[in-house]
Amino acid sequence: MVKKKSVIKHEIKHDKAPAKKKRPCMKLIEKLSKNYWIVATVILAILLIGTLVMDNSGNISANKAAQQTADFLNTQTGGGVEVVSVEKSDSFYMITVSYQGQEIPVYTTTDGKFLVTQPTPITDSKPTPTNNQPAQTNAPKSDKPEVELYVWGYCPYGVQAQGPLAEVANLLGDSANIQIVPYHDGHGAYENQQNKIQSCIQELEPTKYWDYAAGFVANIYPKCSVERTEECDLTESTALMKTLGIDSAKVLACVDSEGDTLFTAARQLASTSGVSGSPTLRINGVIVNTARNAEAYKTAICAAYNNAPSECGEVLDSSAAAAAGNC
């Protein structure tokens, strides 16, 4: 056995230079160096935090992606962007942010490196046609224009368009066939449910649909776009149908029995029509670009008549939408 050498400590006194006080960080290092288990615990904690933020594939957590996205958008807009929710959607994080009173969905790749306005699937069973025909301002004429507004049920931009189009539909009545095509549910189950409800009302109660659409924009969307639940959507939709004299039992039975079929048909129609965002206005088979207000929609539709009805002479609200964009 080797004997430990004794160490003699000599205390040296300095008259003019008092001993320096140890900095707090040095005290911590000395304390850690004397206890291996503390060091091991700290290292393990650091590794654990790393695994919570980023997995082995290089992906970051949903919350990290949401905060990173909000920080980036705030640098671009000057501030005011807040995260409402975040959820995984295929190979992306769908992050809903609030900006100037509007809820806007944006997407980031799961590694947090790229911001995407709207992922476009390229593996659908029915591919988007390769028709390079540009969007036109004026549609072909017909005796009774066929008008389709393609939307996601809870897309804020689609809702901005749906309200003014409801005003035009109520003005023109049966002289034009104006429909909503709710073709995508990127916000989740509550949006999928609303898409089916609107499709079923158009099937069962077409004359009352646009009153429902106006009520949805004014009353249901402001509440349920915040709660983001199927319960809110169902409760508020049922109450609105009752107010308008729509048989909610029949509508909900249609949702259960025909909802999937109607939703699939809407998706296929959007795909074959070259629709790439919500809202998209299509008149007599041609995508039309116009301002999103009642007067602009009326003008675009009335230009598509062979003989426009007298209602086309009425002037509607031309107030611009608060924001122009697409889901």
Salt bridges, closest charged atoms under 4 A:
GLU30 OE1 - LYS22 NZ 3.13
GLU87 OE1 - ARG228 NH2 3.45
GLU148 OE1 - ARG282 NH1 2.81
GLU191 OE2 - HIS187 ND1 2.96
GLU236 OE2 - LYS223 NZ 3.05
ASP260 OD1 - LYS196 NZ 2.55
GLU295 OE2 - LYS298 NZ 3.09
